[in-house]
Amino acid sequence: EIEIVGTAPDPYVARDFIVRLKPDVITLDIEMPRMDGITFLRKLMKHFPIPVIVVSSLTQHGSDLALEALNEGAVEVMCKPGPAYSVGDMSLSLIEKIKAAAKVKTADLQKIKSSKPEGQKKLSLTKTTNKIIAIGASTGGTQALEFILTSLPANAPAIAIVQHMPEQFTKSFAKRLNAICKIEVKEAENNDRLLPGRALIAPGNQHMVLRRSGATYYVEVKNGPLVK
C-alpha cells in the first residue's frame, strides 16, 4: 500500500523532488551530505509542510535530538538499530508509521510549527555518529604516532594529525605508516574526507582545516602564516 516515488542523496536534491513529486510522507535522516536533517526539516516546515518521519542512529527514544526533531515538526522519530546509513530489521514498524503519518493534515503541521518555543539550543549541527580524534605532535612525535596508530583496529574513528615535519617528509611518513597499520594512513589532500578507519596527516609546511558539510567531515589543505 506504499509507493516510493523518489529517493534523494542530499537535501538539495530532495527539495527539488518534493516540489515536483509532491509526496504524502517523507522519511528523513539527520546525517546527510551538504545539510543536516534537522536544518532541512526546519526549512521544509516553513516553506512546504509535509508529514516527516525522522529515521536516524542519533535519535534514541527520549534523546535531546529526538525531541528537537519533534519540536521542529516531525510527526514521528525512529532510531536505527545500527550505525549511520543502515536500516536493519525495522521495516514493519516503519510501514505502520508511514501509513499513520499519511493521515496527518498539513494544517496540523503548521500548528505544531507555530507553537514551537523559541530560544532552544540547536543540536543538529553538533551531533554526529562519526567521531574524530585530533592529534598534534611536535618534533620527536613520530615514534609516538607509530605506537598509537599501529595499535588501532581497522574500524577506529577518523583521525586528523598534524606532525611537525619538513615538507615532502609527511608523504613518505604516511606511506610507511599505511604499510604497517590496520587503518588507512595518508598525507591529506584538499577535500579528503575524514572517515572511520582513516588517518589524515597534514602535509608539511601547510595548514589542515577541519570542515563539515551536513554529516560529512572533510579537510581543507592550504597555505598560511606559521602558528606561533
CORBEL-V33458 format. One record per backbone hydrogen bond with DSSP energy under -0.5 kcal/mol. CO is the residue of the C=O (numbers start at 1). NH is the residue of the N-H. E is the energy in kcal/mol with one decimal. If there is no record, write none. Layout:
# CORBEL-V33458
<<CO;NH;E> <CO;NH;E>>
This chain:
# CORBEL-V33458
<<2;4;-0.5> <3;5;-0.8> <9;33;-0.6> <10;14;-2.3> <11;15;-2.4> <12;16;-1.2> <13;17;-2.2> <14;18;-2.9> <15;19;-1.9> <16;20;-1.9> <17;21;-3.8> <18;22;-2.0> <24;51;-0.6> <26;53;-3.0> <28;55;-2.6> <30;32;-1.0> <30;37;-2.5> <32;215;-2.3> <33;11;-0.6> <33;35;-1.2> <34;214;-0.5> <36;40;-1.9> <37;41;-2.6> <38;42;-2.4> <39;43;-2.1> <40;44;-2.7> <41;45;-2.6> <42;46;-1.1> <43;47;-2.1> <44;48;-3.1> <51;26;-2.2> <52;54;-0.6> <52;75;-2.2> <52;76;-1.1> <53;28;-2.8> <53;55;-0.5> <54;56;-0.5> <54;78;-3.3> <56;59;-0.8> <56;80;-1.5> <58;60;-0.6> <60;63;-2.7> <63;67;-2.2> <64;68;-2.1> <65;69;-2.1> <66;70;-2.1> <67;71;-2.4> <68;72;-1.6> <69;74;-2.2> <70;73;-1.3> <76;54;-2.4> <78;56;-2.2> <78;80;-0.5> <83;86;-1.4> <87;81;-0.7> <88;90;-1.7> <90;94;-2.2> <91;95;-2.6> <92;96;-1.9> <93;97;-2.1> <94;98;-2.4> <95;99;-2.1> <96;100;-2.0> <97;101;-2.6> <98;102;-1.9> <100;103;-1.2> <101;104;-1.7> <105;108;-0.6> <105;109;-1.4> <106;110;-2.1> <107;111;-1.6> <108;112;-2.0> <109;113;-2.3> <110;114;-2.3> <111;115;-1.5> <113;116;-1.2> <123;126;-2.0> <123;127;-1.9> <129;131;-0.8> <131;158;-1.0> <133;160;-2.8> <135;162;-2.5> <137;164;-2.6> <138;141;-2.1> <141;145;-2.5> <142;146;-2.3> <143;147;-2.3> <144;148;-2.3> <145;149;-3.1> <146;150;-2.1> <147;151;-0.5> <148;151;-0.9> <149;152;-1.0> <153;156;-1.6> <156;197;-3.2> <158;133;-2.9> <159;200;-2.7> <160;135;-2.8> <161;163;-0.5> <161;202;-3.0> <162;137;-2.9> <163;165;-0.8> <166;169;-1.3> <166;170;-0.7> <168;172;-0.9> <169;173;-2.4> <170;174;-2.5> <171;175;-2.2> <172;176;-2.2> <173;177;-2.2> <174;178;-2.5> <175;179;-1.4> <176;180;-0.7> <177;180;-0.9> <177;181;-1.4> <184;199;-3.0> <186;201;-2.5> <189;192;-2.2> <192;219;-2.1> <193;195;-0.8> <195;198;-1.5> <197;184;-3.0> <198;159;-2.2> <199;186;-2.2> <200;161;-3.0> <200;202;-0.5> <201;188;-2.9> <203;206;-1.6> <207;222;-2.2> <209;220;-2.8> <211;218;-2.2> <213;34;-0.5> <213;216;-2.3> <216;213;-3.1> <217;194;-2.4> <218;211;-3.2> <219;191;-2.8> <219;221;-0.5> <220;209;-3.1> <220;222;-0.5> <222;207;-3.2> <226;228;-0.6>>
